[in-house]
Amino acid sequence: MAGESPGHALQTTALVNEAYLRLVDVKKVSWQNRAHFFGISAQLMRQILVDLGRSRRALKRGGGANTLSLEEALIVSPERGADMVALDDALRVLTSIDARRSRVVELRFFGGLSVEETAEVLKVSPETVMHDWKLAKAWLLRELSVDEAHDA
Amino acid sequence: MTPEYWERVALLHRAALQHEEDRRAAFLHDACAGDEDLRGEVESLLAHEGKAESFMEVPALEVMAKQLAEKQALGMVQRSGTKLGPYEILAPLGAGGMGEVYRARDSKLNRDVALKILPAMFTDDAERMARFRREAQVLASLNHTNIGSIYGLEDWNNLRVLVLELVEGPTLADRITGGAIPLEEVLAIAGQIAEAMAYAHEKGVTHRDLKPANIKMTPEGNVKVLDFGLAKVLEGSKNLDADPSRSPTFSNPSTLAGMILGTAAYMSPEQAKGKPVDKRADIWSFGVVLHELLAGRPLFQRETVSDTLAAVLKEEPDWNRIPVKAQPLLRHCLEKDPKRRLRDIGDMHLLLETASVPARGRRPWLARGTMAVFVVALGALSLIHFRERPLVSAPITFQIFPSRNLFQSTFAISPDGHHLAWAASDSGGILRLWIRDLDSLDIRVLSNSYPAAVKPHGGAPPFFWSPDSRFIGFQSGSKLATIEISGGPAQTLCDVQGTVVGGSWDRDGVIVFADSERGLMQVSAEGGAASPLTTLDPARKEVVHVLPSFLPDGRHFLYERASRIPENSGVYVGSINTQPGEQNSRRLLATTSGPVYVPSSDSDSGQVLFLRQGTLMAQPFDAHRLQPSGEAVPVAEQVGSYLDYGLFSASDNGVLVYRSGAGQDYQLTWFDHQGRVLGTVAEPGRYNSFALSPDGQRVAVSRTNPENTPNWDVWLLDPERNTRTRLTYDQVRATFPVWSADGTSVVFDSIRGGDVDLYFKRASGAGDEQLLLKSDAGYKFATSSSRDGRFLLYTVENPVTKADLWTLPLQGDRKPTPFLRTEFNESSGQFSPDGHWVAYTSDESGSDEIYVREFSSGSSQRSGDDMGKWLISKGGGTFPRWRGDGKELFYVASGGKLTSVDISAKPVFAAGAPKPLFQLPPGFIGGEVTTDGKRFLVGVPVGQSASVPFTVVLNWQTSLKK
């Protein structure tokens, strides 16, 4: 990701800029329609955020002697959070059995699209998107909980 | 799971959701018609429905953006020197359970404080923040000598920061590693903790996270309890997921850790069960701490958190380990049922036999004065560490800040772990050896040490300890010497030819040391002739053998060979009983940062410590079979290196010391004759060499930018236009730039072809990098172009004749010719402006001096030919540079003073007496002078080198059982 020199504001705008720059790099793409554009930007956003997640993971290794292990964090704290990389992995598995629902997740979560916009892109009804979304989330949540139980 | 099956699951899932919750089970039972797997699958997905509601509802972008903003702010905090309001960040103090802590300087009140960065997730809710502020005010009102104070709460750049009293000294956790502590002493400590608790409880504040790591002992003997009440105050953030629109889908694990209340081992049973807690939870924790102090071992800590909590809930402490006098007190503190537990810590004295403790009103602990004597007598934590066996299973880390004038130097901890020695230049540029005894605050200088000519980078080569931790072996001039750390003159052992890059001393009085010119040598610790153990193998393109480290058998040792062929560089094993040509040439480990062998308790195996790109790794090593065994594991991150070796050292008893190195940045600075700073060129950068263009307008630098390009590249800086242009784009190193006489090209050395050769490129950037000179002669770098553009002077490093001066005609047959090739080191050749003379550095006298010889094109000088050679410097000199009219020669005298000598060439060559001008800053690099001889460009080190602490880890090997 872009460097962290003081003054470099890594906020939503900057991330979008990064996505835009990557989009611009993809020359000779004609934006046939909104759907196409949103589809690609959601994918890029996912890529960027997962890459960021991977590099942060690398930095977290080798904590000092006084920090609690992840296991301790998981058991004693009521919170558990999946991280971006684990989600990406789980999403890939979902894609192999259900490409459309995986796409819904990508568009909604990474692309930030509303239910209606997602319905437009995928050319299905909003009700279908709603259910797709529910099912996919349940599946991912279950998948990620199993992962954490294994790591812990 | 096939797509078809999945679609069936999906259909059923959708249909089930259309039924009411209590009807779903029945619906599924019917719809699945006996297919239990199908039903199970759908039900399990439905089970996640509730939690799934809020999952991923906040788009990734928003969550990430917030985290990135926090991370960015944290990143700024982590750079020491950052200012947070009136506080200047000095160094990190560690990451505790509730956020990261930094040492900072309060510039208004002129004192050091501790800054605790609060988890950001926590701080978004206005109502929660208001509550936090109220509670923080209560905590800040706690004013007691045994409680660490809260000074304030700062808002800074997306972060909330708590300003706390900085308490120096070890924690009780450090104290416990030493073993059981006598009752009197424990009671003295306990008394103070109890006073703190009584005071806070009376004010309605419960600690809730009392544990040895939170209890500090100052050097004066005061016990201070830290983080009182913070656990509860920060706890509010736990309930975030109750509000689905704000749930942190992807929490930062460090934030997670921050929400945890208490380390499991000190948690009261009611806390472990998740029930509400009151001050009696503190009494429990207090009991656990006391038990551990008295028994000298952990009480409830087990392998895993779940086991630990189970022990807290179910196991009875072993009362046999506790002196009888303390048992009633501890039994009452460690009552699992809070209703039956000691309620008021003030009643503590009632439970102690009065005979052991003098009564003094309501709280008869030992008078604080006695306590102070006690603790001072005991000294700091290192003394505690050196009891027989460390009993706690976790490593303990703390930091030592050396004196401020430390610069980029090497250090080594004694084998017994008691003394840390390092080499540092003081403000006078003199390199000395400093010693710090870890069991006191004493730092002293060894008076007879390192009289060395200031080398580039101002650092010292590694030194080594005797096995009894009484002597240090090091290089002094061209000799290997030893010195007793308790004082006394240095004893010379033998001569050395190059630089001593490390040594190792075994119990039988044999020393193996690395002589950069010869290979590894062996000498007796009594002195005498050194005999070779290894020689550089030219067929394997070996450059140097360094950093030997004895194995327990006292015969074999590990060492590092560096070769121009990467596959040949790494760790090898050698033997003192083997001839140089027959040493084992099978590489054991691929690393180029210097291996250190550390024995573990069983003498057949140990670990080899080495650096892999900034991470310190421990490779288990079978000392009996002389080979690595198993996987290397990381031990510490961000460990620095200096030139080719890592900044780490280990004792024989589990003490590891390392320093972070972010690398050294330099600021190119202009000085006048008096040493006043006239200006700078560009921003500071990671440079290793630079050259001023003939017209004085541009500077060619070799620099690296660690974030983007790990390699060194040549860049051109134009101070006038304030531009910085990259010149070389190769994937390999380009260093030591030299301008052509007409200023249109830059020559540099590179190892693209596998050998170090000279290349050049047009300064305009046009065209590619072109080969100027390729030869097998070895490592070479250019030093000077003659003004008429006909010749290039360059230095070649050769295993036999060492460093030599060669010339390359830039026209005609371009056949390189040796200019001065002797068994001594000649380098830094510089053409005089009229091209008739060459000034250079040679160590033929035993140390570096500046000489001038005549240059007539096409002729070689013979070493025996003393006609036509003039000695310019007195008492040491390097870096010769001519003034533009050839009438003055500048150089750096040993000790670091820039010195000038008047030269007259007609009718005969004569040099005047050296005139010192000004002291160069320690650790400087480079050195160029303008044509008029009035200004000097020097690379001055900048950055945190002086305030980067030593990190000391006790029992570091216990973290390896993973």
Interface residues (C-beta under 8 A of the other chain):
Chain A: G3 E4 P6 H8 A9 L10 Q11 T12 L15 V16 M45 R46 L49 L52 R56 K60 R61 G62 G63 G64 A65 N66 T67 L68 S69 L70 E71 E72 A73 I75 V76 S77 P78 E79 G81 A82 D83 M84 L87 I97 D98 R101 V105 R108 F109 F110 G111 G112 H131 K134 L135 K137 A138 W139 L140 L141 R142 S145
Chain B: M1 T2 P3 W6 A10 H13 R14 L17 S44 L45 L46 A47 H48 E49 K51 A52 F55 M56 P59 A60 L61 E62 M64 A65 L68 A69 K71 Q72 G75 M76 G94 A95 G96 G97 A213 K238 L240 D241 P248 T249 F250 S251 P253 S254 L256 A257 M259 I260 L261 T263 A264 T304 V305 S306 L309 A394 P395 I396 T397 T615 P634 V635 A636 E637 E707 V953 S959
